[in-house]
Amino acid sequence: MTDFNEPINRIGTNSIKWDTILKTYNEEELLPLWIADMDFKAPHGVLKAYQDVINHGVIGYADTPESLYESIIDWEQRHHQLTVEKSEILFFSGVLAGITTALQALTEPNDAILIHDPVYPPFANIITTNRRKLIRSRLIEEDGHFIMDLADIEEKFKHEKIKLMILCNPHNPGGRVWTKNELNQLGELCKKYGVLVLSDEIHQDLVFAPHEMTSFFAAGDSFSDFSVQFTSMTKTFNLAGIKNSIVFVKNERLKKQLTRKQEENFQQEINTFGLAGMEAAYRTGDTWLKELLDYLQGNVAYTLDFFQNHLPKAAIMKPEGTYLLWVDFSDYGFSDEELENLLVHKGKVVLNTGVSYGPSGKQHMRLNVACPRKTLEEGLQRIVTALN
C-alpha cells in the first residue's frame, strides 16, 4: 500500500513547482500549491521499469514495442470503455506538442479557434503563437460548478466562423467531468457547423465516483470523424518529467494530415524512459491509482471543510475530477495583484493566478491538493494568514 503521507523533499531537484518560486517571487520559504504535478512518488512498477533500463546500462535508440500498444488498448478499454486500434495511436513528446501539431495541421493562420473561459492557459498561447484568432466562450457557474453556454458557443460558431475548438475534458481548472449528454450537445453543434475538436483528456483517469469519464469520441455517433483525442499517463501517475503522450485519431483524413505535420516537425519519437514508463504504468498501476483517488478525495474533502470553517467568504468549487480546486476570492475585495501579493508575501503560499486562465478568472486562484496532508494543512493555514 502506498504511503501518500510520506514527505518528500523536492527542493534542489530542478522542480519547476518547488525550485522556481524563489526566482519568480523573490521571497524565501514559500510553499507551492500551484503547478499541476503531485508531491508523491511514482508507482513502484514504474520505478522498477526505469531501474531495469538503468541496470542494463545501454540507453540507445528504442523502437516502440507491440506490448506498449497492447497495454494502451487494454487500459482504455478497461478504464474508459473506449475501443482503439493500434493504427489509431500516435505518440508525441507531450499533450501540448500534440495539440500544437494538430492545430498547425488542421487549420490555417487567421482561422478562428474557440476555447472555454476559464481554461488551461497554454491553449490560448498555442492559438496566438501560431497566428490563429482566439475566441473564448465563458463557462456559466451554476449550483457550484461550471456548465457550458451552448447558446453562446453556437452564436460564436455561426458568426465567428470557428474552424476548430480545443476542449478540456475533464476541465482544468474547474474540475468538471463533462457528462455524456453535455458532450453530445456540444458535439452536435460542432457537427452542424463543421467545427473540428481537439479534446485534451489528460485527466481522464483522475475522476471521482460516482462521476464517469466519457471520451468525446464516445459521446455521439460519428464524433470521431471530426475530432482528435489527446491523453497521457504522465498526469495520472505523476510522471510529467518524462514528457510523452498519446494521440487517438480514428478518421483517416485527419490522421494523414496530422502525421504529415508530425513528420515535418520530427515529433514522432518518444524517449526510452517514456516508452518503458508508459507501459509499466498501464500494466501495473491499477492499485496505485485506486489508492491515489481515495487519498485525493480525502484531501478535497478536508480542503472544502477547511474553507467552510476558516475562509467562508471564499467560494470553492467541489471538483468531480482532477486534483485542482477553483477558488473565488472576490468577496474579499482585493484586486488580482493585491490577492497574489498577500498570498505570496504575507502568507508565503503560492497558488496559480486565476486571471491567467481567462478574463473570467479575475479574483480567483487555482489550488493543487495533490500533496501529503501535512503539506496541505500548512498551505491552507498560510492562506488564512494571508487573508485574515
C-alpha positions, 0 to 999 in steps of 0.5 A: 500500500502506498504511503501518500503521507510520506514527505518528500523533499523536492527542493534542489531537484530542478522542480519547476513547482518547488525550485522556481518560486524563489526566482519568480517571487523573490521571497524565501520559504514559500510553499507551492500549491500551484503547478499541476504535478503531485508531491508523491512518488511514482508507482513502484512498477514504474520505478522498477521499469526505469531501474531495469533500463538503468541496470542494463546500462545501454540507453540507445535508440528504442523502437516502440514495442507491440506490448506498449500498444497492447497495454494502451488498448487494454487500459482504455478499454478497461478504464474508459470503455473506449475501443482503439486500434493500434493504427489509431495511436500516435505518440508525441513528446507531450499533450501540448506538442500534440495539440500544437501539431494538430492545430498547425495541421488542421487549420490555417493562420487567421482561422478562428479557434474557440476555447472555454473561459476559464481554461488551461492557459497554454491553449490560448498561447498555442492559438496566438503563437501560431497566428490563429484568432482566439475566441473564448466562450465563458463557462456559466457557474451554476449550483457550484460548478461550471456548465457550458453556454451552448447558446453562446458557443453556437452564436460564436460558431455561426458568426465567428466562423470557428474552424476548430475548438480545443476542449478540456475534458475533464476541465482544468481548472474547474474540475468538471467531468463533462457528462455524456449528454453535455458532450453530445450537445456540444458535439452536435453543434460542432457537427452542424457547423463543421467545427473540428475538436481537439479534446485534451483528456489528460485527466481522464483517469483522475475522476471521482465516483460516482462521476464517469469519464466519457471520451468525446469520441464516445459521446455521439455517433460519428464524433470521431470523424471530426475530432482528435483525442489527446491523453497521457499517463504522465498526469495520472501517475505523476510522471510529467518529467518524462514528457510523452503522450498519446494521440487517438485519431480514428478518421483517416483524413485527419490522421494523414494530415496530422502525421504529415505535420508530425513528420515535418516537425520530427515529433514522432519519437518518444524517449526510452524512459517514456516508452518503458514508463508508459507501459509499466504504468498501464500494466501495473498501476491499477492499485496505485491509482485506486489508492491515489483517488481515495487519498485525493478525495480525502484531501478535497474533502478536508480542503472544502471543510477547511474553507467552510470553517476558516475562509467562508467568504471564499467560494470553492468549487467541489471538483468531480475530477482532477486534483485542482480546486477553483477558488473565488476570492472576490468577496474579499475585495482585493484586486488580482495583484493585491490577492497574489501579493498577500498570498505570496508575501504575507502568507508565503503560499503560492497558488496559480493566478486565476486571471491567467486562465481567462478574463473570467478568472479575475479574483480567483486562484487555482489550488493543487491538493495533490500533496501529503496532508501535512503539506496541505494543512500548512498551505491552507493555514498560510492562506488564512494568514494571508487573508485574515 
